[in-house]
Amino acid sequence: MVDLIRSGKAPDVVRRKGAEGSLPLPTEDKIEVLTLLAGAPEPDLRQKALETLRGLQSAEVRRVMANPKTAPDVLHFAAQNLLAEREELREILLWNPSLPAESRELLKPKLSPKPPAPAPPNPVALSPSPQPAAPEDAGAPPAKSETTAEHAADQVTVEILAKLAAGQSVEEVAGVKAETPVEATKHDDQLTDKERQTLIQKLNAMTVVEKIKAALTGNLETRTILIRDSNKMITRAVLQSPKISDTEAESYAAAKNVNEEVLRLIAVNRKFMKSYVVMRALINNPRAPIDITMPLVNRLIDRDLKGLSLNRNVPEVIRTLAIKTIKQKEEASKPKLPGKH
């Protein structure tokens, strides 16, 4: 589909659906289609594709832009057109080794601009009274220091996720020196109640980067704790752990105490969505956004459709859709009467 649109041979109806973001494609392909159509000769098609692209979930756009496998022209388009509303993409794009050199030069001037060297104290300054504090302010004000630390943590975080997406080992990431707690590496059956409590305390004291490493390399207990973290980068790392089983993914899909972002990430993960039990758990989760569960309803078997139609916890629109789908299946299964000739 992407190649067809790239070649300009796609039918108009396909191109329109692509600009609306309604083609049944993985997020990576959908974003590539939108960037292609944002350069289409038709003004209305260009405008619609750009609007759709700007309206996509920030987490998904960040994930695609951090992935070294993303097409360079997609990264270049993002560098030129998306930073006005998504400034956080600047660092992510610069970390991506697939970013074209011309895009990198385009982004560098705006990256963490450094102020000119401070001039010697000038008695003619507009505000002479606070001048004695100027050297201290220029050194490391508390607010700036905290922001800089968070910014640096985000940079390493993005690098970890980018390397992981490229198939590299998280241990290769520069700056990740923290050791994973012993309790996080033990088999879950071997953990005592005291060790579980200790693990919770240690995880709470970790930095963002340390938590991400623990999410990627730790045990089930560690992931179960971190999946509820308020930082979306950490929960995303949990879902990218190679140790997650279908049973564990099902428990996250059914969880009522996780961030909505977790449920969205599960819904766009092809590996998780290949598991019927994960998909069923997601549909029956009352916290799951209806825009991700509605397209999944028609994939349920009859028994689960009936159960969904009776589930008072899910949104009314989902139950109504389940009832409608049941009726459609019943109509389709009725024997057809021979037509009159």
Protein Blocks (a to p, Z undefined) as FASTA:
>chain_A
ZZmmmnopacfklmmmmmnopaccdfklmmmmmmmmmmcfblklmmmmmmmmmmpcfklm
mmmmmpmkbcfklmmmmmmmmmmmmmmlmmmmmmpmklcfklmmmmmmmgopacdddddd
dfkbfblmlmmmmmmmmmogfklmmmmmmmmmmmmmmmmmmmmmnopafklpghiabccd
fklmpcfklpcfklmmmmmmmmmmpcfklmmmmmmmmcfklmmmmmmpmblklmmmmmmp
ckbcfklmmmmmmpckbcfklmmmmmmmmklmmpmklmmmmmmpmkbcfklmmmmmmmpc
fklmmmmmmmmkbcfklmmmmmmmmmmmmmmmpccddddZZ
